[in-house]
Amino acid sequence: MAGPSHYELPLPEFDAPVKVLIVMAPYYKDIADGQLAGAKATLEAAGADHEVVEVPGALEIPVAIGIAHRQSNFDGYVALGCVIRGETTHYDTVCEESNRGVTMLGMAGACIGNCILTVESHEQAAVRADPAQMNKGGGAAAAALHLIALTRGYGKPKGGVGFKPRGESIQIAGDSKGPTTA
């Protein structure tokens, strides 16, 4: 009997250039290199331009993405890192906080594919990072591309959330002499 199958969406197509920042924590360099190879191959297959920046560890990944999202013009981001369980609770903190940071940035509008591996052993990480096996780096790049396509499909924001820009007057109630709060 075959194992479970996993459906992968076809890569989106774009009519305008796509620019993606890959933020990589090469703490486990061999793992990061596998993740990076998979991510680059997927981005290149979709015709996306990309840059790579390295940070010391998984906790710095969301910080770097946040800085780039506020101060640059990237369409999306790929987070690459690996946390392997050790003998202390530091593992739990790094896993939870790095992923919380990435999720919060995503909820704030950053198109992020997350491949911060959280594993029990180096062997598990190697299988997940290898482009010829699980290719989680490529999957994260594909996720970023799909979020970029979704964002572009919805178009640009249409303005504030029910508020008028400063300087425009609103008559709440009353006569033409001005607003009243009756």
Biotite code that builds the C-alpha atoms (Angstrom):
import biotite.structure as struc

atoms = struc.array([
    struc.Atom([0.000, 0.000, 0.000], chain_id="A", res_id=1, res_name="MET", atom_name="CA", element="C"),
    struc.Atom([1.328, 3.428, -0.935], chain_id="A", res_id=2, res_name="ALA", atom_name="CA", element="C"),
    struc.Atom([1.789, 6.158, 1.639], chain_id="A", res_id=3, res_name="GLY", atom_name="CA", element="C"),
    struc.Atom([-0.214, 9.356, 1.764], chain_id="A", res_id=4, res_name="PRO", atom_name="CA", element="C"),
    struc.Atom([-0.056, 11.591, -1.266], chain_id="A", res_id=5, res_name="SER", atom_name="CA", element="C"),
    struc.Atom([0.398, 15.317, -1.040], chain_id="A", res_id=6, res_name="HIS", atom_name="CA", element="C"),
    struc.Atom([-1.077, 17.633, -3.639], chain_id="A", res_id=7, res_name="TYR", atom_name="CA", element="C"),
    struc.Atom([1.104, 20.533, -4.756], chain_id="A", res_id=8, res_name="GLU", atom_name="CA", element="C"),
    struc.Atom([-0.476, 23.502, -6.484], chain_id="A", res_id=9, res_name="LEU", atom_name="CA", element="C"),
    struc.Atom([1.099, 24.404, -9.822], chain_id="A", res_id=10, res_name="PRO", atom_name="CA", element="C"),
    struc.Atom([3.317, 27.470, -9.562], chain_id="A", res_id=11, res_name="LEU", atom_name="CA", element="C"),
    struc.Atom([1.493, 30.720, -10.290], chain_id="A", res_id=12, res_name="PRO", atom_name="CA", element="C"),
    struc.Atom([2.286, 32.740, -13.391], chain_id="A", res_id=13, res_name="GLU", atom_name="CA", element="C"),
    struc.Atom([2.991, 36.451, -13.198], chain_id="A", res_id=14, res_name="PHE", atom_name="CA", element="C"),
    struc.Atom([2.597, 39.223, -15.768], chain_id="A", res_id=15, res_name="ASP", atom_name="CA", element="C"),
    struc.Atom([4.857, 41.604, -13.821], chain_id="A", res_id=16, res_name="ALA", atom_name="CA", element="C"),
    struc.Atom([8.268, 40.927, -12.264], chain_id="A", res_id=17, res_name="PRO", atom_name="CA", element="C"),
    struc.Atom([8.433, 39.296, -8.836], chain_id="A", res_id=18, res_name="VAL", atom_name="CA", element="C"),
    struc.Atom([11.186, 40.072, -6.332], chain_id="A", res_id=19, res_name="LYS", atom_name="CA", element="C"),
    struc.Atom([11.676, 37.767, -3.340], chain_id="A", res_id=20, res_name="VAL", atom_name="CA", element="C"),
    struc.Atom([14.038, 37.993, -0.381], chain_id="A", res_id=21, res_name="LEU", atom_name="CA", element="C"),
    struc.Atom([15.315, 34.715, 1.015], chain_id="A", res_id=22, res_name="ILE", atom_name="CA", element="C"),
    struc.Atom([16.270, 35.086, 4.679], chain_id="A", res_id=23, res_name="VAL", atom_name="CA", element="C"),
    struc.Atom([18.450, 32.179, 5.758], chain_id="A", res_id=24, res_name="MET", atom_name="CA", element="C"),
    struc.Atom([19.906, 31.198, 9.128], chain_id="A", res_id=25, res_name="ALA", atom_name="CA", element="C"),
    struc.Atom([22.853, 28.918, 8.240], chain_id="A", res_id=26, res_name="PRO", atom_name="CA", element="C"),
    struc.Atom([23.414, 27.649, 11.791], chain_id="A", res_id=27, res_name="TYR", atom_name="CA", element="C"),
    struc.Atom([23.344, 24.123, 10.326], chain_id="A", res_id=28, res_name="TYR", atom_name="CA", element="C"),
    struc.Atom([25.065, 25.042, 7.059], chain_id="A", res_id=29, res_name="LYS", atom_name="CA", element="C"),
    struc.Atom([24.473, 21.743, 5.238], chain_id="A", res_id=30, res_name="ASP", atom_name="CA", element="C"),
    struc.Atom([20.749, 21.914, 6.018], chain_id="A", res_id=31, res_name="ILE", atom_name="CA", element="C"),
    struc.Atom([20.521, 25.589, 5.027], chain_id="A", res_id=32, res_name="ALA", atom_name="CA", element="C"),
    struc.Atom([22.339, 24.913, 1.755], chain_id="A", res_id=33, res_name="ASP", atom_name="CA", element="C"),
    struc.Atom([19.782, 22.226, 0.844], chain_id="A", res_id=34, res_name="GLY", atom_name="CA", element="C"),
    struc.Atom([16.879, 24.501, 1.737], chain_id="A", res_id=35, res_name="GLN", atom_name="CA", element="C"),
    struc.Atom([18.419, 27.320, -0.288], chain_id="A", res_id=36, res_name="LEU", atom_name="CA", element="C"),
    struc.Atom([18.959, 25.141, -3.364], chain_id="A", res_id=37, res_name="ALA", atom_name="CA", element="C"),
    struc.Atom([15.312, 24.070, -3.314], chain_id="A", res_id=38, res_name="GLY", atom_name="CA", element="C"),
    struc.Atom([14.020, 27.608, -2.772], chain_id="A", res_id=39, res_name="ALA", atom_name="CA", element="C"),
    struc.Atom([16.173, 29.083, -5.549], chain_id="A", res_id=40, res_name="LYS", atom_name="CA", element="C"),
    struc.Atom([15.138, 26.387, -8.037], chain_id="A", res_id=41, res_name="ALA", atom_name="CA", element="C"),
    struc.Atom([11.449, 27.010, -7.356], chain_id="A", res_id=42, res_name="THR", atom_name="CA", element="C"),
    struc.Atom([11.770, 30.788, -7.614], chain_id="A", res_id=43, res_name="LEU", atom_name="CA", element="C"),
    struc.Atom([13.745, 30.493, -10.838], chain_id="A", res_id=44, res_name="GLU", atom_name="CA", element="C"),
    struc.Atom([11.144, 28.080, -12.280], chain_id="A", res_id=45, res_name="ALA", atom_name="CA", element="C"),
    struc.Atom([8.526, 30.794, -11.699], chain_id="A", res_id=46, res_name="ALA", atom_name="CA", element="C"),
    struc.Atom([10.752, 33.511, -13.177], chain_id="A", res_id=47, res_name="GLY", atom_name="CA", element="C"),
    struc.Atom([11.114, 35.345, -9.856], chain_id="A", res_id=48, res_name="ALA", atom_name="CA", element="C"),
    struc.Atom([14.183, 37.405, -9.011], chain_id="A", res_id=49, res_name="ASP", atom_name="CA", element="C"),
    struc.Atom([15.638, 36.796, -5.585], chain_id="A", res_id=50, res_name="HIS", atom_name="CA", element="C"),
    struc.Atom([18.228, 37.991, -3.127], chain_id="A", res_id=51, res_name="GLU", atom_name="CA", element="C"),
    struc.Atom([19.643, 36.096, -0.160], chain_id="A", res_id=52, res_name="VAL", atom_name="CA", element="C"),
    struc.Atom([20.522, 37.495, 3.244], chain_id="A", res_id=53, res_name="VAL", atom_name="CA", element="C"),
    struc.Atom([21.973, 35.474, 6.112], chain_id="A", res_id=54, res_name="GLU", atom_name="CA", element="C"),
    struc.Atom([21.167, 35.976, 9.793], chain_id="A", res_id=55, res_name="VAL", atom_name="CA", element="C"),
    struc.Atom([22.719, 34.258, 12.832], chain_id="A", res_id=56, res_name="PRO", atom_name="CA", element="C"),
    struc.Atom([19.769, 32.080, 13.852], chain_id="A", res_id=57, res_name="GLY", atom_name="CA", element="C"),
    struc.Atom([16.072, 31.307, 13.574], chain_id="A", res_id=58, res_name="ALA", atom_name="CA", element="C"),
    struc.Atom([15.056, 34.040, 16.019], chain_id="A", res_id=59, res_name="LEU", atom_name="CA", element="C"),
    struc.Atom([16.553, 36.691, 13.734], chain_id="A", res_id=60, res_name="GLU", atom_name="CA", element="C"),
    struc.Atom([14.651, 35.510, 10.640], chain_id="A", res_id=61, res_name="ILE", atom_name="CA", element="C"),
    struc.Atom([11.370, 37.354, 11.398], chain_id="A", res_id=62, res_name="PRO", atom_name="CA", element="C"),
    struc.Atom([13.303, 40.439, 12.502], chain_id="A", res_id=63, res_name="VAL", atom_name="CA", element="C"),
    struc.Atom([15.159, 40.558, 9.174], chain_id="A", res_id=64, res_name="ALA", atom_name="CA", element="C"),
    struc.Atom([11.949, 39.995, 7.202], chain_id="A", res_id=65, res_name="ILE", atom_name="CA", element="C"),
    struc.Atom([10.234, 42.746, 9.197], chain_id="A", res_id=66, res_name="GLY", atom_name="CA", element="C"),
    struc.Atom([13.036, 45.196, 8.438], chain_id="A", res_id=67, res_name="ILE", atom_name="CA", element="C"),
    struc.Atom([12.971, 44.345, 4.734], chain_id="A", res_id=68, res_name="ALA", atom_name="CA", element="C"),
    struc.Atom([9.174, 44.503, 4.590], chain_id="A", res_id=69, res_name="HIS", atom_name="CA", element="C"),
    struc.Atom([9.155, 48.007, 6.086], chain_id="A", res_id=70, res_name="ARG", atom_name="CA", element="C"),
    struc.Atom([12.175, 49.413, 4.254], chain_id="A", res_id=71, res_name="GLN", atom_name="CA", element="C"),
    struc.Atom([12.391, 47.729, 0.845], chain_id="A", res_id=72, res_name="SER", atom_name="CA", element="C"),
    struc.Atom([10.355, 46.753, -2.174], chain_id="A", res_id=73, res_name="ASN", atom_name="CA", element="C"),
    struc.Atom([10.243, 42.949, -2.028], chain_id="A", res_id=74, res_name="PHE", atom_name="CA", element="C"),
    struc.Atom([7.033, 41.234, -3.077], chain_id="A", res_id=75, res_name="ASP", atom_name="CA", element="C"),
    struc.Atom([7.592, 38.285, -0.765], chain_id="A", res_id=76, res_name="GLY", atom_name="CA", element="C"),
    struc.Atom([9.933, 36.430, 1.528], chain_id="A", res_id=77, res_name="TYR", atom_name="CA", element="C"),
    struc.Atom([11.208, 32.912, 2.136], chain_id="A", res_id=78, res_name="VAL", atom_name="CA", element="C"),
    struc.Atom([12.278, 31.997, 5.683], chain_id="A", res_id=79, res_name="ALA", atom_name="CA", element="C"),
    struc.Atom([14.922, 29.241, 5.828], chain_id="A", res_id=80, res_name="LEU", atom_name="CA", element="C"),
    struc.Atom([16.297, 27.848, 9.063], chain_id="A", res_id=81, res_name="GLY", atom_name="CA", element="C"),
    struc.Atom([16.479, 24.789, 11.241], chain_id="A", res_id=82, res_name="CYS", atom_name="CA", element="C"),
    struc.Atom([16.003, 24.154, 14.934], chain_id="A", res_id=83, res_name="VAL", atom_name="CA", element="C"),
    struc.Atom([17.035, 20.722, 16.222], chain_id="A", res_id=84, res_name="ILE", atom_name="CA", element="C"),
    struc.Atom([15.879, 19.610, 19.665], chain_id="A", res_id=85, res_name="ARG", atom_name="CA", element="C"),
    struc.Atom([18.628, 19.706, 22.251], chain_id="A", res_id=86, res_name="GLY", atom_name="CA", element="C"),
    struc.Atom([18.827, 19.024, 25.957], chain_id="A", res_id=87, res_name="GLU", atom_name="CA", element="C"),
    struc.Atom([17.204, 22.267, 27.153], chain_id="A", res_id=88, res_name="THR", atom_name="CA", element="C"),
    struc.Atom([13.944, 24.141, 26.708], chain_id="A", res_id=89, res_name="THR", atom_name="CA", element="C"),
    struc.Atom([15.703, 26.646, 24.453], chain_id="A", res_id=90, res_name="HIS", atom_name="CA", element="C"),
    struc.Atom([14.416, 24.542, 21.528], chain_id="A", res_id=91, res_name="TYR", atom_name="CA", element="C"),
    struc.Atom([10.803, 25.270, 22.488], chain_id="A", res_id=92, res_name="ASP", atom_name="CA", element="C"),
    struc.Atom([11.432, 28.998, 22.808], chain_id="A", res_id=93, res_name="THR", atom_name="CA", element="C"),
    struc.Atom([13.225, 29.277, 19.472], chain_id="A", res_id=94, res_name="VAL", atom_name="CA", element="C"),
    struc.Atom([10.596, 27.203, 17.645], chain_id="A", res_id=95, res_name="CYS", atom_name="CA", element="C"),
    struc.Atom([7.645, 29.073, 19.092], chain_id="A", res_id=96, res_name="GLU", atom_name="CA", element="C"),
    struc.Atom([9.010, 32.589, 18.856], chain_id="A", res_id=97, res_name="GLU", atom_name="CA", element="C"),
    struc.Atom([10.541, 32.352, 15.386], chain_id="A", res_id=98, res_name="SER", atom_name="CA", element="C"),
    struc.Atom([7.333, 30.893, 13.981], chain_id="A", res_id=99, res_name="ASN", atom_name="CA", element="C"),
    struc.Atom([5.174, 33.376, 15.905], chain_id="A", res_id=100, res_name="ARG", atom_name="CA", element="C"),
    struc.Atom([7.208, 36.235, 14.418], chain_id="A", res_id=101, res_name="GLY", atom_name="CA", element="C"),
    struc.Atom([6.823, 34.891, 10.882], chain_id="A", res_id=102, res_name="VAL", atom_name="CA", element="C"),
    struc.Atom([3.093, 34.363, 11.385], chain_id="A", res_id=103, res_name="THR", atom_name="CA", element="C"),
    struc.Atom([2.569, 37.864, 12.767], chain_id="A", res_id=104, res_name="MET", atom_name="CA", element="C"),
    struc.Atom([4.372, 39.379, 9.779], chain_id="A", res_id=105, res_name="LEU", atom_name="CA", element="C"),
    struc.Atom([2.208, 37.316, 7.458], chain_id="A", res_id=106, res_name="GLY", atom_name="CA", element="C"),
    struc.Atom([-0.944, 38.494, 9.193], chain_id="A", res_id=107, res_name="MET", atom_name="CA", element="C"),
    struc.Atom([0.306, 42.062, 8.737], chain_id="A", res_id=108, res_name="ALA", atom_name="CA", element="C"),
    struc.Atom([0.530, 41.566, 4.971], chain_id="A", res_id=109, res_name="GLY", atom_name="CA", element="C"),
    struc.Atom([3.986, 40.122, 4.262], chain_id="A", res_id=110, res_name="ALA", atom_name="CA", element="C"),
    struc.Atom([3.874, 37.225, 1.768], chain_id="A", res_id=111, res_name="CYS", atom_name="CA", element="C"),
    struc.Atom([6.084, 34.659, 3.524], chain_id="A", res_id=112, res_name="ILE", atom_name="CA", element="C"),
    struc.Atom([6.862, 31.041, 2.805], chain_id="A", res_id=113, res_name="GLY", atom_name="CA", element="C"),
    struc.Atom([8.076, 29.525, 6.065], chain_id="A", res_id=114, res_name="ASN", atom_name="CA", element="C"),
    struc.Atom([10.698, 26.790, 6.089], chain_id="A", res_id=115, res_name="CYS", atom_name="CA", element="C"),
    struc.Atom([12.033, 27.041, 9.606], chain_id="A", res_id=116, res_name="ILE", atom_name="CA", element="C"),
    struc.Atom([12.385, 23.325, 10.221], chain_id="A", res_id=117, res_name="LEU", atom_name="CA", element="C"),
    struc.Atom([11.670, 22.158, 13.773], chain_id="A", res_id=118, res_name="THR", atom_name="CA", element="C"),
    struc.Atom([12.956, 18.613, 14.098], chain_id="A", res_id=119, res_name="VAL", atom_name="CA", element="C"),
    struc.Atom([14.201, 16.023, 16.553], chain_id="A", res_id=120, res_name="GLU", atom_name="CA", element="C"),
    struc.Atom([17.423, 15.128, 14.727], chain_id="A", res_id=121, res_name="SER", atom_name="CA", element="C"),
    struc.Atom([19.881, 16.195, 12.064], chain_id="A", res_id=122, res_name="HIS", atom_name="CA", element="C"),
    struc.Atom([18.780, 13.214, 9.973], chain_id="A", res_id=123, res_name="GLU", atom_name="CA", element="C"),
    struc.Atom([15.165, 14.435, 9.937], chain_id="A", res_id=124, res_name="GLN", atom_name="CA", element="C"),
    struc.Atom([16.335, 17.892, 8.914], chain_id="A", res_id=125, res_name="ALA", atom_name="CA", element="C"),
    struc.Atom([18.525, 16.534, 6.113], chain_id="A", res_id=126, res_name="ALA", atom_name="CA", element="C"),
    struc.Atom([15.611, 14.648, 4.519], chain_id="A", res_id=127, res_name="VAL", atom_name="CA", element="C"),
    struc.Atom([13.354, 17.709, 4.716], chain_id="A", res_id=128, res_name="ARG", atom_name="CA", element="C"),
    struc.Atom([15.979, 20.093, 3.352], chain_id="A", res_id=129, res_name="ALA", atom_name="CA", element="C"),
    struc.Atom([17.146, 17.903, 0.453], chain_id="A", res_id=130, res_name="ASP", atom_name="CA", element="C"),
    struc.Atom([15.660, 19.136, -2.856], chain_id="A", res_id=131, res_name="PRO", atom_name="CA", element="C"),
    struc.Atom([15.635, 15.531, -4.115], chain_id="A", res_id=132, res_name="ALA", atom_name="CA", element="C"),
    struc.Atom([13.601, 14.334, -1.124], chain_id="A", res_id=133, res_name="GLN", atom_name="CA", element="C"),
    struc.Atom([11.058, 16.467, 0.775], chain_id="A", res_id=134, res_name="MET", atom_name="CA", element="C"),
    struc.Atom([12.305, 19.823, -0.613], chain_id="A", res_id=135, res_name="ASN", atom_name="CA", element="C"),
    struc.Atom([10.771, 21.984, 2.097], chain_id="A", res_id=136, res_name="LYS", atom_name="CA", element="C"),
    struc.Atom([12.797, 25.003, 0.895], chain_id="A", res_id=137, res_name="GLY", atom_name="CA", element="C"),
    struc.Atom([11.153, 24.695, -2.512], chain_id="A", res_id=138, res_name="GLY", atom_name="CA", element="C"),
    struc.Atom([7.781, 24.346, -0.825], chain_id="A", res_id=139, res_name="GLY", atom_name="CA", element="C"),
    struc.Atom([8.337, 27.535, 1.147], chain_id="A", res_id=140, res_name="ALA", atom_name="CA", element="C"),
    struc.Atom([9.286, 29.403, -2.023], chain_id="A", res_id=141, res_name="ALA", atom_name="CA", element="C"),
    struc.Atom([6.137, 28.092, -3.723], chain_id="A", res_id=142, res_name="ALA", atom_name="CA", element="C"),
    struc.Atom([4.047, 29.238, -0.742], chain_id="A", res_id=143, res_name="ALA", atom_name="CA", element="C"),
    struc.Atom([5.521, 32.753, -0.980], chain_id="A", res_id=144, res_name="ALA", atom_name="CA", element="C"),
    struc.Atom([4.777, 32.844, -4.712], chain_id="A", res_id=145, res_name="LEU", atom_name="CA", element="C"),
    struc.Atom([1.165, 31.773, -4.156], chain_id="A", res_id=146, res_name="HIS", atom_name="CA", element="C"),
    struc.Atom([0.676, 34.470, -1.528], chain_id="A", res_id=147, res_name="LEU", atom_name="CA", element="C"),
    struc.Atom([2.174, 37.081, -3.870], chain_id="A", res_id=148, res_name="ILE", atom_name="CA", element="C"),
    struc.Atom([-0.215, 35.955, -6.617], chain_id="A", res_id=149, res_name="ALA", atom_name="CA", element="C"),
    struc.Atom([-3.155, 36.119, -4.189], chain_id="A", res_id=150, res_name="LEU", atom_name="CA", element="C"),
    struc.Atom([-2.159, 39.610, -3.071], chain_id="A", res_id=151, res_name="THR", atom_name="CA", element="C"),
    struc.Atom([-1.829, 40.806, -6.648], chain_id="A", res_id=152, res_name="ARG", atom_name="CA", element="C"),
    struc.Atom([-5.153, 39.226, -7.529], chain_id="A", res_id=153, res_name="GLY", atom_name="CA", element="C"),
    struc.Atom([-6.922, 41.281, -4.904], chain_id="A", res_id=154, res_name="TYR", atom_name="CA", element="C"),
    struc.Atom([-5.274, 44.464, -6.105], chain_id="A", res_id=155, res_name="GLY", atom_name="CA", element="C"),
    struc.Atom([-4.041, 47.413, -4.124], chain_id="A", res_id=156, res_name="LYS", atom_name="CA", element="C"),
    struc.Atom([-5.668, 48.418, -0.839], chain_id="A", res_id=157, res_name="PRO", atom_name="CA", element="C"),
    struc.Atom([-8.644, 50.685, -1.367], chain_id="A", res_id=158, res_name="LYS", atom_name="CA", element="C"),
    struc.Atom([-7.929, 52.997, 1.553], chain_id="A", res_id=159, res_name="GLY", atom_name="CA", element="C"),
    struc.Atom([-8.586, 53.096, 5.242], chain_id="A", res_id=160, res_name="GLY", atom_name="CA", element="C"),
    struc.Atom([-10.983, 51.008, 7.237], chain_id="A", res_id=161, res_name="VAL", atom_name="CA", element="C"),
    struc.Atom([-14.000, 53.287, 7.395], chain_id="A", res_id=162, res_name="GLY", atom_name="CA", element="C"),
    struc.Atom([-12.104, 56.485, 8.164], chain_id="A", res_id=163, res_name="PHE", atom_name="CA", element="C"),
    struc.Atom([-11.781, 59.612, 6.063], chain_id="A", res_id=164, res_name="LYS", atom_name="CA", element="C"),
    struc.Atom([-8.345, 61.140, 5.583], chain_id="A", res_id=165, res_name="PRO", atom_name="CA", element="C"),
    struc.Atom([-7.550, 64.187, 7.675], chain_id="A", res_id=166, res_name="ARG", atom_name="CA", element="C"),
    struc.Atom([-8.849, 67.401, 6.180], chain_id="A", res_id=167, res_name="GLY", atom_name="CA", element="C"),
    struc.Atom([-12.068, 65.975, 4.786], chain_id="A", res_id=168, res_name="GLU", atom_name="CA", element="C"),
    struc.Atom([-15.119, 67.029, 6.749], chain_id="A", res_id=169, res_name="SER", atom_name="CA", element="C"),
    struc.Atom([-17.911, 64.688, 7.623], chain_id="A", res_id=170, res_name="ILE", atom_name="CA", element="C"),
    struc.Atom([-21.356, 65.826, 8.639], chain_id="A", res_id=171, res_name="GLN", atom_name="CA", element="C"),
    struc.Atom([-22.564, 63.410, 11.279], chain_id="A", res_id=172, res_name="ILE", atom_name="CA", element="C"),
    struc.Atom([-25.971, 64.930, 12.002], chain_id="A", res_id=173, res_name="ALA", atom_name="CA", element="C"),
    struc.Atom([-27.532, 68.365, 12.068], chain_id="A", res_id=174, res_name="GLY", atom_name="CA", element="C"),
    struc.Atom([-27.755, 71.195, 9.613], chain_id="A", res_id=175, res_name="ASP", atom_name="CA", element="C"),
    struc.Atom([-25.298, 72.721, 7.188], chain_id="A", res_id=176, res_name="SER", atom_name="CA", element="C"),
    struc.Atom([-23.565, 74.720, 9.954], chain_id="A", res_id=177, res_name="LYS", atom_name="CA", element="C"),
    struc.Atom([-21.423, 71.717, 10.788], chain_id="A", res_id=178, res_name="GLY", atom_name="CA", element="C"),
    struc.Atom([-21.445, 68.377, 12.515], chain_id="A", res_id=179, res_name="PRO", atom_name="CA", element="C"),
    struc.Atom([-23.311, 67.831, 15.699], chain_id="A", res_id=180, res_name="THR", atom_name="CA", element="C"),
    struc.Atom([-23.286, 64.917, 18.070], chain_id="A", res_id=181, res_name="THR", atom_name="CA", element="C"),
    struc.Atom([-26.887, 65.217, 19.211], chain_id="A", res_id=182, res_name="ALA", atom_name="CA", element="C"),
])
